[in-house]
């Protein structure tokens, strides 16, 4: 059964990769069985060693869990009107949900897979609550993605705290209602920098960065709870306003380190769950990741 779940998880992530059109070609972390074998490959865009270990840890958790809770949270900032005018993110989210349903099918009755769907800008809003990823609830998730996500591109700010705290609070509430053991992940789609001041560098943004990344702060708390943060960066190489530092900070939130930036306790303690950062502007990463996991 462990092998089936590892393969299903790999297919889940792979489908997210394949679903990405030209602007949403996220990298493939198909390395669940290769913890420690992957080297840092930021130059070529493949999953980092930290990201590979995080997916291996998630696979290990799934091998004995009763429930898997996946909170999908999607950026609704106004910048999406420029960075994703064709709503390519819709296909990526649909593929993630479809693959979660495939994970459920593969696991059978030994694992219950549930998802919810939310959006964030200045605040977090849950669009669809928790339920199975297939059947009627799966249909409700899909309808929300196709009918609501395209018009959710009006928010003035991009507050990472709202995304992560909103998703984690939702996970905690649902986990508290369930019997047995639970694994959890936040599938976090964003196209922009942390920005609460219209320029991403003002005092409100700086305060938010401290709250996110200080020791025992927001990110440390999510890691300690055992939730995997999977940051799916929808911005491409030429996205306006997104700097190398912004990319590094987003990666650091997910993985602890990124481009000289750090977030939370580093190295991530063995008792906490790491995460993964997936770039949207390097479609060649899929080929490289397949090679590394062979």
N, C-alpha and C positions, 0 to 999 in steps of 0.2 A: 504493500500500500504506500510506503514511503516513496518508492520509485515513481508511482503514478502521480503522487502529489507534486514531487519535484518537477516532473515533466510538465504537469499541468500549469504550475507556476511559471515555468519557462515559456510555455506557449502564451500565457497571459501577457507577459511582458513583450514577447516577440510580436504579438498582434498589435499592441500599442505602437510598436516601432513601424510595422508595415503600414498601419493605418495612416501614418503621417504623410500628408501630401508634401509638396515642395517646401512649404513653410513650417511643417510640423513633423519633421523627420527625426523623431527622438531616437537616441542611441539604445542599443539592445543589451540589457544586463543578463544575457543568457549564460550566467556563470555560477549558478547555484551550486553546482557540484565541484567547483574549482576554487574553494576558499583558500586564500593564501597563494594561489598559483598565478593570479593576475598581477601584472605590474602597473604602476601608474601610467596612464596613456593619455594624458590631457592634450598633448599635442595632436594626436590623431583623432581625438574625440570619443574613444571607446570608454567603457565603464572603468572607473578607477578601481584599484585594489580594495579601497574602503567600501565602495559601492558593491563590489562583488561579494565581499564578506557579509555585508548587510543582507543581501538577498539569500546568501547561504544560511544566515541565522534565521531569516524569516521562513525559509523552507524547513529548517529543523523544527521550528515552532509548529508549523502546520502538520508535521508528521505525527504529532500526538495530541493536537488540539481538538476541541469539540466545535469551536466556532471561529470563523474568520470574519472580522469586521473591516470593511474597506470604505473609508469616508472620502468621497470625491469632492474636491473643492476647487472652484474655477474662478479665475480673475474676471471681474466685470468692469474694469477700468475703461475710461474713454479712449485710451490709447489703442485699444483693440480695433477701433475704426480705421486706424492706419496700419497696424501690424497684421491684422487678420481680417481684411475687408470681405473675403469670401467665406468666412466662418469655417475655416479648415479645422479649427479646434473641435467642432461638433463631431467630425468623423473620428478623431482621436479618442474622444470621450466615449463614443458609442463602441469603439473597438475594445476599450478597457472593460466596459460593462459586459460586452459579449463574451470576452475571455474569462471574466469572473464567472459567468454562467457556465462556460466550458469547464472551469475548475470544479464547480459544483457537480456537474455531470460525472466527471472523472472520479471525484471523491465519494460519490454515492451518499449513503446514509451516515458515513463515519465523520463527515465534516459538514457543518452548515455555514454557507457563505452568504453574508448579507452586505448590503451597501446602502448608503444614503447619498444625497446630492445637495451641495450647497454652493453659494457664490459669495465672493467677498470683494469689497472695495474699501470703504471706510468702516464697514461693519460686515458681519457674517450673517447670511440669510439661508436657512435651510429650505430648499425647494421641494424635496421629497424625503420623507422620513425613512426609517430603517425597515428592511424587509428582505425576503429572498431575492436573489439576482435573476431568477427565472420566474416564469408564470406571470400572474397579473401584476405583481409588484415590479418585475423586470420590465413589463410593458409600460408601467407608469414612469419608471426612470427614463426609458427611451423617449417617451413622448415629451417629458420635461426637457431633455437635451435638445430635441429637434425643434420644439415649439417655443421654448423660453430662452435657451442659451444665446441664440443669435441676436436677440434684442437686448441682452444683458451686457451692454458696452457703454454705459453712461456715467459710471461712478467717477467722482472727481479725484479720488486718491487711491493709493495701493498700500494697504496696511497689512503687512505680513502677520502681525499679531492677531488680527481679526480672523485670518484664514486658519492659522494653526490652533489658536485657542478655541475657536468655534468648532473646528473638526474634532479636536481632542475632547472637548466637553461633551460633544455628541456621542463619541465613542464610549466615554466613561459612563454616560447615562445608560446607553444600551447594554454595555457589558454588565452593569449592575442588575439588569433585569434577567440575565441569563444564568443558567446553571452550567457547571463544568468549566473547562479552561478555554481561554480566548486569545487569539493572535489578532493584531490590528495593524493597519497601515493607513496613512494619509496620502492619497494621490492628488498632488497639488499642482494645478496648471496655472502658470502665470506668464505674462508677456512683458512685465515691466519691473522697474526698480522699486525698492521700498521708498515711498514718497507720501509724506503727510504735510508738505509745505509748498507744493507746486514746483519745487526744483530738486527735491530729494536730498537736500543738504542743510535744511533749516533746523531749528532747535527741536521741533516736534519729531522730526525724523530721527535726529540724533538720540532723543530720549527713547524712542521706540527701539532703536538698534541696541541700546544698553539693556532694555528690558528683555529683549529677545536673547541676547548673547552673553549676558553676565553669568558667572557661575551661580548655579541654583536658580537661574532665570527660566523663562518660558521654554526655551528649547531643551535645556537640561531636564526640565520636568517631564516633557513629552518622551524624551529618550528613557528616563528612569521608569516611566509607565510601561515601557516595552513596545511603544508604537514606532513603526518604521516610517520616516518621512521620505517620500519619493517626490523630489522637486522636478517637475517637467517644465523646463524653460522654453516657452513658446517664441521667445524673441530670436530673430535671425541675426546674422553678422552685421547687417546694416540697419538694424532697428534704431530709430531716432531716440536719443536720450539715454540709452543703455550703455554704460561704460564697462571697461574691463574690471573695475572695482566692484561695480554692481553685480557682474557675473560671479566674481570671486566671493562676494558676500552671500549670494544665494547658494552657491556650492557649500560654503562653510556652514550655513544653517543646516543643510542636509547631512553633510559628511564630517563636520568638525573643522576641516581645513579647506582652504581654497585660495590659490593665488596669493599666498602671504597673509590672508585673513584667517581669523579663527572665530569660532562661535561656540559658547558653552565650555564645559570642561573638556580639555584636550590633553592627552588622547581620551577618547570616549571610554569610560569605565567598562570593564567586562560585564558588569551587572546591568548596563544600559544598552539600548538598542541603537545601532547606527542607522544611517540612511543612505540615499543615493541621489546624485544630481545627474540629470539627463539633458544634454544639449539638443536644441532644435535645429541647429544650423550646420550639422555635419553628417549628411546622409551616408558617407562612407564608413561611419562607425559601425553600421550593421555588419558589414563584411568582416571588419576587424574583430568584432566581438564574437562572431561565429567561429573564427579561427582560434580565438583564445579559449573557447569552451570546448573545443573538439577533444 
